[in-house]
């Protein structure tokens, strides 16, 4: 039998069929198309799930269970999304809705927790404490302590994207100001890149995005930096400093053996990690032994972790 893992994000929804060796044999990704109703989101997810099955020449009868990782505070026991500000979810019975559409048992967990569990499953050293950071539309955080997911009181723990790193900072959709994800998410990087370009009309980044701000992505500043553009270098340096501020807070709080970073920005590899490690070393008040690395499963961690939620939910 196979399992299905779903990674529900603010930008994309990824569905994968996972075998008993935690290999994804079929995968389909669709746009989330926010803002939208939960009914429409679930409907499109199920349609994509059917395409994923057809792609693997399987039917729903070949699947033992479904796991879904979603942003926000999630009551994993009842499969309910208590609150997800990026998706505008409040007390959404997501597991029940998917189960009714598919006829299968559905497990639900915070998306970053699911990604952290996926990374833990493939961590040969089985770190005692592992923190996974997913950098996307927002910032998700998942914490594994002693092989167990840490979700805190009433499933609200591990919302690392909403640590405040600038008290008088940018308003966040959660209602606070200066949240980590307002400075260190991929969305924040895109905003910072556009602002820098508008202030520096001679930047090479204008050529990189064909003179159109709508073409700016999370790669634009990194590509400009590699091309030697000073404006791009400044954007990347400041952005990485923002990421490091949050990571130092995480290191001081949990003292993890490992921090894994996933999301589109993680594709920058050592262009991200080398200056990030430098910033952490400069800003950390303690001599920590935390290893900061790119997540091994990259953007598939959420799928693999979600597919295995049955193992920790019973």
C-alpha positions in Angstrom: 0.0 0.0 0.0 1.0 3.6 -0.6 0.3 6.8 1.3 -0.5 10.3 0.1 1.2 13.4 1.5 -0.2 16.9 0.8 1.7 20.1 1.4 -0.8 23.0 1.5 0.9 26.3 1.1 -0.1 29.9 0.6 1.2 29.8 -3.0 1.1 26.2 -4.1 -0.4 22.8 -3.1 1.8 19.8 -3.7 0.4 16.3 -3.7 2.6 13.2 -3.6 2.2 9.4 -3.5 4.8 7.9 -1.2 6.0 4.3 -1.0 7.1 2.3 2.0 10.7 3.5 1.5 9.6 7.2 1.7 10.1 7.7 -2.0 7.7 9.9 -4.0 6.6 7.9 -7.0 4.1 10.5 -8.3 3.7 14.3 -7.7 1.3 17.0 -8.8 1.6 20.7 -7.9 -1.2 23.2 -8.4 -1.6 26.9 -7.4 -3.5 27.7 -4.2 -5.1 30.7 -5.9 -5.7 32.8 -2.8 -8.0 34.3 -1.7 -10.5 31.5 -2.0 -13.0 29.5 0.0 -12.0 26.3 1.9 -14.5 24.4 -0.2 -12.8 25.4 -3.5 -9.3 24.7 -2.1 -10.3 21.2 -1.0 -12.1 20.6 -4.3 -9.0 21.5 -6.4 -6.8 19.5 -4.0 -8.9 16.4 -4.5 -8.9 16.9 -8.3 -5.1 17.1 -8.2 -5.0 14.1 -6.0 -6.9 12.1 -8.6 -4.4 13.3 -11.3 -1.5 12.2 -9.1 -3.1 8.7 -8.8 -3.7 8.4 -12.5 -0.1 9.5 -13.2 1.1 6.6 -11.1 -1.4 4.2 -12.6 -3.0 3.7 -9.2 -6.5 4.1 -7.7 -7.7 5.3 -4.3 -7.9 1.6 -3.2 -4.1 1.5 -3.4 -3.8 4.2 -0.7 -3.9 3.4 3.0 -4.1 7.0 4.3 -3.7 10.7 3.5 -1.7 13.2 5.5 -1.9 17.0 5.0 0.4 19.7 6.3 -1.2 23.1 6.4 -0.1 26.5 7.7 -1.3 27.7 11.1 -2.3 26.3 14.5 -3.6 22.7 13.9 -5.4 20.5 16.3 -3.9 17.3 15.0 -6.1 15.0 17.2 -9.3 16.3 15.6 -7.8 17.3 12.2 -8.9 20.9 12.6 -7.1 24.1 11.5 -7.7 26.3 14.4 -6.2 29.4 12.8 -4.2 30.1 9.7 -3.9 33.8 8.9 -2.3 33.4 5.4 -5.1 31.1 4.3 -7.9 32.9 6.3 -8.8 29.6 7.9 -10.5 29.5 11.3 -11.8 26.3 12.9 -11.7 24.5 9.6 -12.3 20.7 9.8 -9.8 20.0 7.1 -9.2 16.3 7.8 -13.0 15.6 7.8 -13.6 17.5 4.6 -10.8 15.6 2.8 -12.0 12.3 4.2 -15.5 12.8 3.0 -14.2 13.5 -0.5 -11.8 10.5 -0.6 -13.2 7.9 1.7 -9.8 7.5 3.4 -8.5 8.3 6.9 -6.9 11.7 6.8 -4.3 13.1 9.3 -3.7 16.8 9.6 -0.7 18.7 11.0 1.0 22.1 10.8 2.9 22.2 7.5 6.3 23.1 9.1 5.8 20.3 11.7 5.2 17.9 8.8 8.3 19.1 7.0 10.3 18.8 10.2 9.1 15.2 10.7 10.0 14.4 7.1 13.5 15.6 7.7 13.7 13.7 10.9 12.7 10.5 9.1 15.7 10.7 6.7 18.2 12.1 9.3 20.6 9.2 9.7 21.9 10.6 13.0 18.4 11.2 14.4 19.2 14.5 16.0 17.8 14.8 19.5 16.5 18.2 18.7 15.9 19.3 15.1 14.3 22.5 14.0 13.1 22.9 10.4 12.5 26.3 8.9 10.4 26.6 5.8 10.9 29.9 3.9 8.0 30.5 1.6 5.0 32.9 1.4 5.5 33.1 5.2 7.9 31.3 7.5 7.0 28.0 9.1 8.8 26.4 11.9 8.7 22.7 13.0 10.4 21.4 16.2 11.4 17.8 16.9 12.4 17.0 20.4 13.5 13.4 21.2 11.8 12.1 18.1 8.5 13.7 18.9 6.8 16.7 17.3 6.5 19.7 19.7 3.3 21.5 19.2 2.9 23.3 22.6 -0.2 24.2 24.5 -3.3 23.9 22.4 -1.3 23.1 19.3 0.0 26.7 19.1 3.7 26.1 19.6 6.4 26.3 17.0 4.9 29.3 15.2 8.4 30.6 14.6 7.4 32.9 11.7 5.6 35.1 14.2 8.5 35.8 16.6 8.9 39.6 16.6 12.3 40.7 15.5 11.4 44.4 15.1 9.1 45.9 17.7 8.1 48.9 15.7 8.2 47.0 12.4 6.0 46.1 9.5 2.4 45.1 10.3 1.8 41.3 9.9 -1.5 39.7 8.9 -1.5 38.0 12.3 -2.2 41.3 13.9 1.3 42.0 15.4 4.1 44.1 14.0 7.6 43.2 13.1 7.1 39.4 12.8 10.0 37.3 11.5 8.2 36.3 8.3 7.7 40.0 7.4 11.4 40.3 7.0 12.8 36.8 6.2 10.2 35.1 4.1 10.4 34.8 0.3 7.6 37.3 0.1 9.7 39.7 2.2 12.7 39.2 -0.1 10.7 40.0 -3.2 9.3 43.2 -1.5 12.8 44.2 -0.4 14.2 43.6 -3.9 11.5 45.7 -5.5 12.1 48.6 -3.1 15.8 48.6 -3.7 15.3 48.5 -7.5 12.9 51.5 -7.4 15.6 53.4 -5.4 18.4 52.4 -7.8 17.2 52.6 -11.4 20.7 51.6 -12.7 20.7 48.3 -10.9 21.4 45.2 -13.1 18.3 43.6 -11.5 16.2 45.7 -13.9 17.8 43.8 -16.8 17.4 40.4 -15.0 13.7 41.0 -14.7 13.3 42.5 -18.2 12.5 45.9 -16.8 9.3 44.7 -15.2 8.8 44.6 -11.4 6.2 41.9 -11.8 9.0 39.5 -12.9 10.9 40.0 -9.6 11.3 36.7 -7.7 13.2 35.4 -4.8 16.1 34.6 -7.2 16.4 38.1 -8.6 18.6 39.6 -5.9 20.8 36.5 -5.7 21.2 36.5 -9.5 22.1 40.2 -9.3 24.6 39.6 -6.6 26.3 36.9 -8.6 26.5 39.3 -11.5 28.3 41.8 -9.3 25.5 44.3 -8.8 26.1 46.3 -5.6 22.4 47.0 -5.0 21.7 43.3 -5.2 24.6 42.5 -2.9 23.1 44.9 -0.3 19.7 43.4 -0.6 21.0 39.8 -0.1 23.2 40.8 2.8 20.4 42.5 4.7 18.0 39.7 3.9 20.3 37.1 5.2 20.9 39.1 8.3 17.2 39.1 8.9 17.1 35.3 8.6 20.0 35.0 11.0 18.3 37.1 13.7 15.5 34.6 13.9 17.9 31.6 13.8 19.9 32.9 16.7 16.7 33.3 18.7 15.9 29.7 17.9 19.4 28.5 18.8 19.1 30.3 22.1 15.7 28.9 22.8 16.0 25.2 21.8 19.8 24.6 21.5 19.1 22.2 18.6 21.7 19.9 17.1 20.4 20.7 13.6 18.5 23.5 11.8 17.2 22.5 8.4 16.2 25.2 5.9 13.8 24.5 3.1 11.7 26.6 0.6 12.7 28.2 -2.7 15.4 30.3 -1.1 17.2 27.2 0.1 18.0 26.4 -3.6 20.7 29.1 -3.2 22.8 26.6 -1.3 26.1 28.0 -0.1 25.2 31.4 -1.4 22.7 31.4 1.5 24.5 29.3 4.0 28.0 30.8 4.1 27.0 34.3 5.0 24.2 33.0 7.2 26.6 31.0 9.3 28.9 34.1 9.5 26.0 36.2 10.7 25.0 33.6 13.3 28.6 33.3 14.6 28.7 37.1 15.0 25.4 37.5 16.7 25.1 34.4 18.9 26.1 35.2 22.5 27.0 31.6 23.1 29.4 29.1 21.5 26.7 26.9 20.0 27.2 23.6 18.3 24.2 23.9 16.0 24.6 22.7 12.4 22.7 24.8 9.9 22.1 23.1 6.6 19.8 22.9 3.6 17.0 20.4 4.2 17.9 17.1 2.6 14.4 16.6 1.2 14.1 20.2 0.1 10.5 21.0 -0.9 9.5 17.3 -0.6 9.9 17.2 3.2 6.3 18.4 3.7 4.9 15.7 1.5 6.9 12.8 3.0 6.3 14.0 6.6 2.6 14.4 5.9 2.4 11.0 4.4 3.8 9.5 7.6 1.5 11.3 10.0 -0.4 8.1 10.6 2.7 6.8 12.5 2.6 9.5 15.2 -1.2 10.3 15.3 -2.6 7.0 16.5 
